[in-house]
Amino acid sequence: MAEPRGTDGTEVERHVFATLRLVLLGVTAVVQASLGVGPLLGHPHPAARVAFAVPLLVVLLCGVWVVRRRPLPVPVAVGGAVAVLAASAVATAVLPPQAHFGPAHWSYGLVGWHLLLLLLDRVPALLAAQGAHLLLSVGQWLLAGAPDRAEIGNAGVVVLSVTSFQAGVLVMSRFMLRTARQAAEVAAERERAATRAALAEQWGQDLRTGFAGQLGTTLPLLADLADGVLDPRDEGTRRRCALAATQLRRLFAENDDVPDPLVHEVTACVHVAERRGVDVSLAVSGAPVPVPTDVRRELTGPVAEALSAARARARVSLLRTADEVRVAVVADAGVEVGTATGRVEVECGTYGRHTRMEARWRTS
């Protein structure tokens, strides 16, 4: 099987396999010493010593990556599996008569641990290697001579005990991997939920701050009107009321979910002026470009001032290019409006009874 796929659970898989391989490295070293040293001392065959040395070298080679918690390269895993299977075949071939699946047959119980260490994250390859090891050992046993009933029963017990124990380790590793993935998914979902909650709270705070900022200019106006400080018939008072209404309408439009927020907010300002009887024409050119919310506020602020000061006619134009966004207003206001704020440049001039205002934002 190929290396674990590059999904969101890749880091979890690496961590689980790195931990299990570290444990298997120690287990394999201990098992090799406990199973192989005694038989080698009792039957010091040169080929058996070589066969014993090969798995030991494989363990040492694996340790180079395992102790650093890194996955084994494919050549190391495949080459190591072939090497230990060959060493098992050699060790089995030089066994004394009737020693198969007994204490002297140390390679049978040992090689399975090496295969687990090498192929833990490649389950199909591991099962194939374990099956090949079993068939090879049984085949060599049968070729050594016809076993009797007692030998068959003993071999069955050994095969069942060794295979079931090592299969249990494999099953446990898959269970641990699944549990770790589920825990990682739960943690990721909690983090996403916390992020969404934080964003929603921040959005609500920004919304409250925006409304508070607009109402901060509107409430004193209403209080002065209610107390008779301001005369509703005065042109300056009417202009302030028109500006407050336009700002509030633009603020409401800011929170709408629309494809083109800037045009939507400019249109909201135009609608307020039209309800006052001002004849307003709006021209939009250029493809939509993403404009941050605070920049849209700075762009539409002078527009709201110019339209609230217009008496009968106004013309609004919106130009968007890859380099900049411009909003211009020509109105029969006769007063200068708008000031440069933040990243937006504002130019304004009066020409007799007309006012021309342009707000410009450079995208880069």
Buried (B, 14 or more C-beta within 10 A) or exposed (E): EEBBEEEEBEEBBBBBBBBBBBEBBEBBBEBBEEBBEEBBEEEEBEEBEEBBEBBBEBBEBBBEBBEEEEBBEEEBBBBBBEBBBEBBBBBBBBBBEBBBBBEBBBBBBBBBBBBBBBBBBBEEBBBBBBEBBBEBBBEBBEEBEEBEEEBEEBBEEBBEEBBEEBBEBBEEBEEBBEEBBEEBEEEEEEEEEEEEEEEEEEEEEEEEEBBEEBBEEBEBBEEBBEEEEBEEEEEEBBBBBBBBBBBBBBBEBBEEEEEBBBBBBBBBBBBBBBEBEBEBEBEBEEEEBEBEEBBBBBBBBBBBBBBBBBBEEBBBBBBBEEEBBBBBBBBBBBBBBBEBBEEBBBEBEBEEEBBBBBBBBEEE
